[in-house]
Amino acid sequence: MGKVQLNKVIPDFELPRTGNKTFRLSENLGKNIILYFYPKDNSPGCTLEGQNFRDRIAIFNEHRTIIVGVSRDSIQVHEEFKKKTRLSL
């Protein structure tokens, strides 16, 4: 396993997100960000992972931490997955 580099400057970026919104890194300065990549919405492992984040969201909020999941699925598929699993992510 490689060495983790802390406090590395990351260039600003933006991505489309659910709710007809855009995620911009620069709008989240001062927050901790968990950026997790997963292969596909509605797969058993990805569903469980999203639900685990959902069920612990209060703890993340206490620590000014947001969770951002990224996959290759379309925004429409993300919207359906989010609704089905009651994710607020």
C-alpha positions as CSV (number, residue, x, y, z in Angstrom):
1,M,0.0,0.0,0.0
2,G,1.3,3.4,-0.9
3,K,2.1,6.3,1.5
4,V,-0.7,8.7,2.1
5,Q,0.1,12.4,1.5
6,L,-1.7,14.7,3.8
7,N,-2.5,18.4,3.2
8,K,-2.0,18.1,-0.6
9,V,-3.5,20.9,-2.6
10,I,-6.2,19.6,-5.0
11,P,-7.3,21.6,-8.0
12,D,-10.9,22.8,-7.9
13,F,-13.3,20.7,-9.8
14,E,-17.0,20.4,-10.4
15,L,-19.3,17.5,-11.2
16,P,-23.0,17.1,-11.8
17,R,-24.9,15.7,-8.9
18,T,-28.4,14.6,-7.9
19,G,-31.1,17.2,-7.2
20,N,-30.2,19.0,-10.4
21,K,-27.2,20.5,-8.6
22,T,-23.5,20.7,-9.1
23,F,-20.8,19.7,-6.6
24,R,-17.9,22.2,-6.5
25,L,-14.9,21.4,-4.4
26,S,-14.3,25.1,-3.7
27,E,-17.7,25.4,-2.1
28,N,-16.7,23.0,0.6
29,L,-13.6,24.6,1.9
30,G,-13.1,24.0,5.6
31,K,-15.0,20.7,5.5
32,N,-13.7,17.2,5.6
33,I,-14.7,15.3,2.4
34,I,-15.0,11.6,2.0
35,L,-14.8,10.9,-1.7
36,Y,-15.6,7.3,-2.4
37,F,-15.8,5.6,-5.8
38,Y,-18.0,2.7,-6.5
39,P,-18.7,0.6,-9.6
40,K,-22.5,0.6,-9.9
41,D,-25.7,1.8,-8.2
42,N,-27.9,-1.0,-6.9
43,S,-25.2,-3.6,-6.5
44,P,-25.2,-5.3,-3.1
45,G,-21.8,-3.9,-1.9
46,C,-22.5,-0.4,-3.1
47,T,-26.0,-0.3,-1.6
48,L,-24.6,-1.5,1.8
49,E,-21.8,1.1,1.7
50,G,-24.2,3.9,0.9
51,Q,-26.6,2.8,3.7
52,N,-23.7,2.6,6.2
53,F,-22.8,6.2,5.4
54,R,-26.5,7.2,5.6
55,D,-27.0,5.5,9.0
56,R,-24.0,7.3,10.5
57,I,-24.6,10.7,8.9
58,A,-25.1,12.5,12.3
59,I,-21.6,11.5,13.3
60,F,-20.2,12.8,10.0
61,N,-22.1,16.0,10.4
62,E,-20.7,16.5,13.9
63,H,-17.2,16.4,12.4
64,R,-18.1,18.8,9.4
65,T,-17.6,15.9,7.0
66,I,-19.5,15.5,3.8
67,I,-19.7,12.3,1.8
68,V,-19.5,12.2,-2.0
69,G,-20.0,9.0,-3.9
70,V,-18.9,8.8,-7.5
71,S,-19.8,6.1,-10.1
72,R,-20.2,5.9,-13.9
73,D,-24.0,5.6,-13.7
74,S,-26.1,8.4,-15.1
75,I,-27.6,11.1,-12.8
76,Q,-31.1,9.5,-13.5
77,V,-29.8,6.2,-12.2
78,H,-28.3,7.9,-9.2
79,E,-31.6,9.7,-8.4
80,E,-33.5,6.3,-8.5
81,F,-30.9,4.7,-6.3
82,K,-30.9,7.6,-3.9
83,K,-34.7,7.4,-3.6
84,K,-34.8,3.6,-3.3
85,T,-32.3,3.5,-0.5
86,R,-33.3,6.8,1.2
87,L,-29.9,8.3,0.8
88,S,-29.4,12.0,1.4
89,L,-25.9,11.9,0.0
